[in-house]
Amino acid sequence: MKLAFLFPGQGAQKVGMGRLCWEGPLEELTRSVNAQPALLTHSVAAWRLARSAGLRPRWVAGHSLGEYSAAVAAGALDFESALRLTRRRGELMYQAGLDRPGTMAAILGLASDQVEDVCRAAATEGIVVAANYNAPGQIVLSGETAAVEKACARALERGARRAIRLDVSGAFHSPLMEPAARELEAALERAPLQDAECPILANVSAEPVSRATEIRAALVRQLLSPVRWEATMRRLIQEGAGFVELGSGTVLRGLLRSTDKQARSWNVEDPESLQSTLAGLGAAVSAGGA
């Protein structure tokens, strides 16, 4: 079976994830500077567990921060360098949030063009953009607080089921992250990135990238650009992929089911879930899903 490995981003963290990877209070874990390296560590540990069982990806993709875990799994970045980069990324994003305060909100129940319309209508209050195209009817906004609040109100007027403010320290994947992106670009220039051994589906384009220069550019651009996750999943579904989520929880499997209920997916976050995944993959192959 052709497998796509998926790696979650910030928001998937939970106290005790990986047990040996992190123990501590939730308020410390949710800080970007801690959450990002903690999530990377758990995802890479899960990937190594899957690799030890013989699982190999045809493609990899990571949601936002998860793109760094994907780069490690693709052989484009060593774990130690990725750990330093995600720590630095978290620091830069946190500082950008202090310098240019903003927020994010999830809009449920509207199509992408409707969400883009409400962002344009709310732009009189400041910057607000679609930041994550997660799945049909689930799009996250990002921007200045007043503009996001106005966009949420407009979305509810347009028939959105819910508009949910997110507990974040800044307006990620928006122009407010420009200072962070500049500093991150400098850090990435110093990092030992290599060409990938398998394609990475980039957040910014939902297109495969393999060359080190392409990967570096994609990692910088994603701080300022929307995560095109639904388009990424649809592309991999068209390729006939089976999906394995590696890391904390099953958020990405949930988004995948919202995109295509027929898509086959499993997850690995500990030895027990690995065994369930191996059994599921074996059954799928036996049933002719290779």
Sequence and secondary structure as in RCSB ss.txt:
>XXXX:A:sequence
MKLAFLFPGQGAQKVGMGRLCWEGPLEELTRSVNAQPALLTHSVAAWRLARSAGLRPRWVAGHSLGEYSAAVAAG
ALDFESALRLTRRRGELMYQAGLDRPGTMAAILGLASDQVEDVCRAAATEGIVVAANYNAPGQIVLSGETAAVEK
ACARALERGARRAIRLDVSGAFHSPLMEPAARELEAALERAPLQDAECPILANVSAEPVSRATEIRAALVRQLLS
PVRWEATMRRLIQEGAGFVELGSGTVLRGLLRSTDKQARSWNVEDPESLQSTLAGLGAAVSAGGA
>XXXX:A:secstr
  EEEEE  TT   TTTTTTT  S HHHHTSHHHHHHHHHHHHHHHHHHHHHTT   SEEEESTTHHHHHHHHTT
SS HHHHHHHHHHHHHHHHHHHHHS  EEEEEES  HHHHHHHHHHHGGGS EEEEEEEETTEEEEEE HHHHHH
HHHHHHHTT SEEEE   SS TTSGGGHHHHHHHHHHHHHS     SS EE TTTSSEE SHHHHHHHHHHTTTS
 B HHHHHHHHHHTT EEEEESSSSHHHHHHHHH TT  EEEESSHHHHHHHHHHHHHHHHTT  
